[in-house]
């Protein structure tokens, strides 16, 4: 597996020491950590802070010899991050999953790094093995980011390819890698769609499921066989507040008015930081039971995943307030809302209101379908 998937795979245990050495010698990485840890000191005493970070990390990295060691070392930092950016974290559903089974976790996608981080944190806290994580190659502009992601069991989805043949070959290789992970009893996390749902409309893309089937198709399996082999577990991730909500609204506004939106070079990286460090309020993660369906149609499986995610999505006061305001064609009056978005123009506020209202609409559609 190592040679066949070298261009996309997550790192293996035997590579950890060399990757950590490269990180220690990466000036950009050390400078980044110094600025995050000592923002004021790094401005006035950059060499001192960088040396301190280098010495501290060198000592810690010497104790890390495997991916599990790395994730265990990170766990307290992740816990601290969650405690400072989340007011209440609820994790449900994992008690229904068999720790001896291997799953493909498929969730709605709000935040670049937080979504898979929360899934793996939940798994780790409950005694389940952590999951391999699908990430787009657009997130790996900085070399140290690529190293850290791949140390955290991330594998690469090549989105920047242009040719049809290249795209098909990459999709086949990606599908084969995911199937191989499941065969090796390694969980996999993947978003239900390519890219974040910037308008909060969570909908599984059939292209994702069809990609997952390519490896099974090569073996002569039916679509249904591939889906059952992968053992898909829908995961609902609900944030009370989205740290990147304004950025998403501005992008949607630009696309609706000018027809396109031009990302700046470091935008995805800055979104990762904002998503990690920004306040999220209450957060709920729910793991549904594996999807059991007898169908060879991708749209049926998409619908089943969507229904599972929608039905367990947590609705917060802000969602109901936004939905009521949209229905009455008014504005949200709450003080929290006004303080959070006081500097935003009405065009952006309108999009924010629709985005926060969307989960209520999706929940209502589930209820209507039941009836």
N, C-alpha and C positions, 0 to 999 in steps of 0.2 A: 504493500500500500504506500510506503514511504516514497518510492521512486515514481510511481504512477501518478501521484497527485501532488508532487512537490511544489507546483506553482500555485496551489490553492489551499493546501491542507494546514491544519493547526500544527503547532510544534509538538514534538514528542519529548519524553523524559530525557533521553540521551542528549538532546540539544540545549537543554535549559542552561547549563553552566556557560556555554559559549555565547548564548544570546544575552545573558546577564552581563558577561564581560563586555560585550559590545555596547550595551546600554551605559555601563559605567564610564566607558570611554567616549560616549556621545555628548559633546559639549552642549548641543541643543537640548538634549534631555535633561542634563544636570541643571542647565540654566532655567528650564521650564519648572522643574521641581523646586528650585530655589525661590523662584518668584511666587509659586503657589504657597510654599511653606513660610517664607519670610518676605512678604511683599514690600514692606518698607525698607528693611535692611538690604535687600537685594538691589534696591535702587541706589543706595548710598555706599554700600560695601559689597559690590557684586562678587569680587574674587573671594572674599571671606565666606560669604554665604555658599558659594559654589563649592569651595573646598570642604566646608562643613557637611554639605549634602553628599559630596563624593565619599567622604570618610564614613559617614553614617550608613549609606547604602552599601558600600563595599563590605562592611561588617555584617549587615543583614543578609546580603546576597550570598555570602559564603555558607550560610546555613540552608540554602535552597538548592535541592538536587533533583526535583521532579515538579511536574505541573501541579500535583496535589500540594506539595510544599509551598509553591508559589501562591496558590489560592488560599491556603490556610493562613499564610502570612498577610494576605490582603484582607481577609475576613474582618478583623477588628476595625480596619480603616473604613471598610464598606459599612459596617455597623454604625460607626461614628458619623459617617456621611448621611446615612438614612435618618439617624436620630436628630440631626441638625436641619434637615430639609423636609422631613415628613412629620406631621403632627400625630398621625395614627396610621399604623400599618397592619392590615388584616390579611392573613393568608388562609385560604380555605380549599378543601377538595383533595389535598395530597394524601389524606388518610385513606382515600378510596383507591389509590394507585398502589400496585404491587411493586415492592422494591426489587423483586427478582425479574421484573419485566423491563424491556427497553422501549422507549417512546420517542415519537417525533412531536415535540411541543410546537403548536402553531398558535400564535397570539395576534391580537390586534396590535397596530404599530403606531405609537404616539411619539416615542422618544428614541433617538438613535442608540444611545448606550444604556439608558436606564431600563428599557424593556427587558433585554436579555440579562442585565445585571440583577434585576429583581427576581426573575425566574430562577437564576442560578443561586441567588442568596436564599430563596425559599427552599430550593432543593437541598442545599447544604445544611440549612438549619433543621430540616426534618429528617436528615439521615439518608436522603437519596443521593445517588451520584450526580455530579453536576453535568451540564449539557455542552456539547459542541454548539457553536453559535455562527450563524450565517451573517456575514457583513459585506456590504458593497465595496468594491475597490476604490470608489470615490472617497472613502474615509481614510485612505492610507497614504495621503500625500506626504506626511512626515514619516521618516523611517522609524523613529522611536515609537510612534503610534502603532505602526504595523507590527513591530516586535511585541509590544505590550498586548495588543489584541490577540495575536497568535499564541502568546503564552497563556492567555485566558481562554484557550480552546476555540478561538475564532477561526473560521475558514472563509475563503474569499469567493464572493460572487462577482464575476467579471461583467460589469455593466457598461464599461466604456468602449466595448468593441463595436465596430461599424458594419462589417461585412456579414451577410446572411450565413455563409459557411462557418465563419469564425464564431458567430453567436450560437449556431447549432452545435458545433463541436464543444464549445464551452459548457453549454447546457447539458450535453450528454456526459461530460466529465464530472460536472457538479452533481448530477443525479447519481452517477456511479459512486462518487465519494460518499454521498449521504447514505446510499444503500449499504456501502461497506461499513460505515460507522455503526449502523443498526446491526449488521452482521457481527461486528466486533463488540456488541453489547454496550454501545456508547450512545447515550441520548443525544438528540439533535434539537436545537431551537431554530425556527425560521418564522419570519413574519408572514401573515396571510396575504401580503401584497408587496410589490416592489416599492420601496420608499414609504415614508410616513404618511398617514392619512391626515393631511394638513387641514382638511375641512371636517375632520372627526367622523367621516362616513366610513365606518369599518365594513369592508366587503372583501371577501376572499377572491383573489384573482384566479381564474381557471388556468391561466398560463403557469402559475406556480405549481398547481397540482399536476398539470401535464408534464412539466419539467421533472417532477418527482417520479413520474411513471416511466420516463425514458429508459432507465436502467432495467426496469422490469420488462418493458416492451421488448428490449433486446434479448431477453431470456424466453420470450414467448408468452409472458404472463398477460392476463387481461388487466384492464385498468383497476378493476375491483380487487384483484389479487395484490397488486402493487400497494394499494391504499391499506389493505389489511396487514400486509407485511410491515409497513412503516408504523402502524399502530398510532394513529394520529390522536393527540390529546389537545383539544382546543383550550386556550388559556385566555381569560379575560383580565385585562389590566386597566384599572380605572384610577385616574388622577383627578383630584378635586381641582387643582390648578396646574396648568401646563406652563412651565418656565419659558417655553419658546412660543407661547400663544400669539404674542404681538408680531413676532417675526413671520410666523406662518400667515397671519392675517394680511400683513403687508405684501407678502409674496402673492397671495391670492388676489389682492387688489391690483397689483401690478399686472398680473396675467389677464385679469378681466378688463383692464383699461387699455393696455398696450399690446396685449396678445402674447407677451413673453416676459420672462424674468431672468435676469443675468446674475448668476451667483458670483460673488467675489472669491478670490483664490482660497482664502482660509475660512470660508463660511461654514462648511461642514464641521471643521474642527472646533470652531467657536460655538456651534450649536451643541456639540458633545459636552463642552465645558458648562454651558448655560444649563443644559438639561440635568447634568450631574449636581451642580452647585445651587441651582435655583430652588425656591420654595415650592412644594407640591401640595401642602396641606394633607388631607387624608388620602390614603392610597389603599386600594384593595386588589388582591391577586386571587383569582379563582381558577383552579385546575379542574376541568370537567372530566368525565369518564371518557375512555377512548371511543371514537366514533365507530358505531357498528351499523353498517349499511350494505345492502346488496344491490349495487348498481355499477354499471360500466360507463356512466355519464359523469363527466367532471362537474357539470352544473349541479347535479344532485349532491355531490360531496361538498361542493362550495356552500350550498344552502345549509347542509347539516352543520358544517363548521360555523357558519354565520349565526345560525340559530343558537348554538351552544354558547358562543361568545356573547351575543346580545342578551340572552336570558339571564346571564350571571354578571352582567356589567353593573357596577354600583352607580346609582344616580345620587348626586349631591344637591344641596340646596341651590347652588349656582346654576345647575342644569335646569332645574324646575323654574327658577326665576327667569332664566334666559328664554325658555320655551314659552312661558306665560307672556313675556314681553313681546316675543315674536308674533304670538297669536293675536295680541291686542294692538300690534303695530306701535308699541311704545318703547321706552328705554328702561333698562334695569335701574331701580332706584336705590339699591342697597349701598351703604357707605363703603363697604369693602370693595365693591365693584368700582365705584367712582374714584376711590383712592388709588386703586391698582392701575386704572386706565385714564387718569385725569388729563394726561398730556396728549392723548390720541385723538386724531380728527374723527369726525362722524363717519366717514367712509370706512375707516378701520374698525371703529366701534360696532358698526352694523355687522361686519363680518365676524367679529369676535362673538357677538351675541348669537348669531346663527350657529357658529361652531360649538358653543357651549350648550345650545339647545338640541343639537343633532342626536346625542345619545338618548334623549327622551323620545324622539321620533322613532328611533330604532327599537327601543323597548316596546313602544306602542305597536309597532308592526309585528313583533313577536306575539304579543297578546292577541292581536287580530287574527293572526294565522292559526293560533290555538283554537280560537272560537269558530 
